[in-house]
Amino acid sequence: MINKLIIKYNRLSSPVKAAFWFTICNLLLKGISFVTVPIFTRMLSEVEYGKLSLYISYEQFFLIFATWEIQNGAYQKGLFKYRDNIKNYTTSTVILINIITTIFFCLIILFIEPISSFTEISKPIFMILWIFFLVQPSYNCWLIRQRTEYKYKSAVTVTIAYSLINVIMPIMALKIFEPTAEIKYASGLIGSILICCIFYWSSITNLKKVIQDKKQMLKQWSFSIKFEGPLILHSLSYLVLNQSDRVMIGRMVGNAQAAYYSIAYNLATVIILFQNSINQALLPWRYEMLQKKYYKKIRESTNYLLGVLSIGILLFILICPEIMKILFTANYYEAIWCIPPISLSVFFMFLYTVFVNIETYFEETRYVMYVSVTCALLNIVLNFLGIHYWGYISCAYATLISYILFSVGHYYFSKQILKRNNIQIDDIIDIKMTLLISIGALAITLIFTCLYEYWILRWLIVGVIFILGIINRNTLIKVIKTIKGKK
């Protein structure tokens, strides 16, 4: 059996192998992070853990302005545009990001007192953040190149080492110094900087050569700025959807409640992990399929992945109460009611990225901005009203509603873009099947939430789903082969 598996594995294409290993890698990374969450909730008080979650939220906010997230958006598209000299393009990108980062932190220094007072982030932490934002994009660029070129071996090794250092250093720092959010956060940043410096040095070794060809460098900068400019508002809006609820809970209710909500969100990131892994592996593949006009392959893979993801999310929702009891103290258990809507939001995160990939492929990033800003503003309003009238748990449902609208908005604009390019959206996305899976997932999530206090019934359902999966395994295998293009 082992020999058969090895033979089958060797027959897989490079993209499939890469997707498999990047998913395994992300599972390990999230597994390490997931296992250590209970460690840090015990090492830090509830208030300190709540402060830590706010630090992370502010970091994501500063990251957008300090780097424009060029390393995640424009850079990936540019790898296809400037594939003839990727090394010089990478150096050019890192220089541009460093300039933006330096300008941003000069502004931070001018207003350091009010910013530090509002965020509760000390001046030394801001200095560490500056260094982190200077070197971290080079690591991201390297990782994206490995995914694009399907070089998964070195990427898996480095990312696991990166994750371990980010866990080990904070634990040691909390033991040596004092158990505070600031110590944990600063030690994690320093660990990241140590790893990223290696990639930063590698990315600027040909700096002199790139600067000499100023015309090409400015051309690449112009592309990155035009591509990423509208996406800044999208990134901010996406951040609002992911982080504003914790900030608002911390401000309107308290840091302890922000910690409870963060724990629920951290549990849901087990599902986000799969969604991110799939998207990271599929983005270069989707670009390639769109370029070659292999629309049917995108349609088939999307149907299958939406089905598998929805089943995985629903199973996760069923067993989450027991996971919560095993991993966390009783104080955090009330946050269990946040998990079903947050988990289902991941389904719509994946769905909307399918439409966004179409928009970014055709470089129509302004439409991404329109939808994102509208949904983010709505999310803030829903969070405010929900916290005021129903408490912090309502933020989870505000997140779900916002991501549903995200998907609807991006569907509309991607449809318009494809129409202008003489392509029917039904050629790429099976809208009827997508709608059916979405409505089914919503209805079943509601039912499963009502069963949270009946553990026997929930585990009976898990058993039935598992048995049905075994009975229908041949059908599942057939679908997988179809997606791979085999008869």
Secondary structure as the mmCIF struct_conf table of DSSP 4:
data_model
#
loop_
_struct_conf.conf_type_id
_struct_conf.id
_struct_conf.beg_label_comp_id
_struct_conf.beg_label_asym_id
_struct_conf.beg_label_seq_id
_struct_conf.end_label_comp_id
_struct_conf.end_label_asym_id
_struct_conf.end_label_seq_id
HELX_RH_AL_P HELX_RH_AL_P1 ILE A 2 ARG A 11
BEND BEND1 LEU A 12 LEU A 12
HELX_RH_AL_P HELX_RH_AL_P2 SER A 14 MET A 43
BEND BEND2 LEU A 44 LEU A 44
HELX_RH_AL_P HELX_RH_AL_P3 GLU A 46 THR A 67
TURN_TY1_P TURN_TY1_P1 TRP A 68 GLY A 73
HELX_RH_AL_P HELX_RH_AL_P4 ALA A 74 LYS A 81
TURN_TY1_P TURN_TY1_P2 TYR A 82 TYR A 82
HELX_RH_3T_P HELX_RH_3T_P1 ARG A 83 ASN A 85
HELX_RH_AL_P HELX_RH_AL_P5 ILE A 86 LEU A 110
TURN_TY1_P TURN_TY1_P3 PHE A 111 PHE A 111
HELX_RH_AL_P HELX_RH_AL_P6 ILE A 112 THR A 119
HELX_RH_AL_P HELX_RH_AL_P7 LYS A 123 THR A 148
TURN_TY1_P TURN_TY1_P4 GLU A 149 TYR A 150
HELX_RH_AL_P HELX_RH_AL_P8 TYR A 152 ILE A 176
BEND BEND3 PHE A 177 PHE A 177
HELX_RH_AL_P HELX_RH_AL_P9 ALA A 181 SER A 203
TURN_TY1_P TURN_TY1_P5 ILE A 204 ASN A 206
HELX_RH_AL_P HELX_RH_AL_P10 LEU A 207 GLN A 212
HELX_RH_AL_P HELX_RH_AL_P11 LYS A 214 LEU A 239
HELX_RH_PI_P HELX_RH_PI_P1 VAL A 240 SER A 244
HELX_RH_AL_P HELX_RH_AL_P12 ASP A 245 MET A 252
TURN_TY1_P TURN_TY1_P6 VAL A 253 VAL A 253
HELX_RH_AL_P HELX_RH_AL_P13 ASN A 255 LYS A 292
TURN_TY1_P TURN_TY1_P7 LYS A 293 LYS A 293
HELX_RH_AL_P HELX_RH_AL_P14 TYR A 295 LEU A 327
BEND BEND4 PHE A 328 PHE A 328
HELX_RH_3T_P HELX_RH_3T_P2 ALA A 330 CYS A 338
HELX_RH_AL_P HELX_RH_AL_P15 ILE A 339 TYR A 361
TURN_TY1_P TURN_TY1_P8 PHE A 362 GLU A 363
HELX_RH_AL_P HELX_RH_AL_P16 THR A 365 TRP A 390
TURN_TY1_P TURN_TY1_P9 TYR A 392 ILE A 393
HELX_RH_AL_P HELX_RH_AL_P17 SER A 394 ARG A 420
TURN_TY1_P TURN_TY1_P10 ASN A 421 ASN A 422
HELX_RH_AL_P HELX_RH_AL_P18 ILE A 425 ILE A 428
HELX_RH_AL_P HELX_RH_AL_P19 ILE A 431 CYS A 450
TURN_TY1_P TURN_TY1_P11 LEU A 451 GLU A 453
HELX_RH_AL_P HELX_RH_AL_P20 TRP A 455 ILE A 471
TURN_TY1_P TURN_TY1_P12 ASN A 472 ASN A 472
HELX_RH_AL_P HELX_RH_AL_P21 ARG A 473 ILE A 483
TURN_TY1_P TURN_TY1_P13 LYS A 484 GLY A 485
#
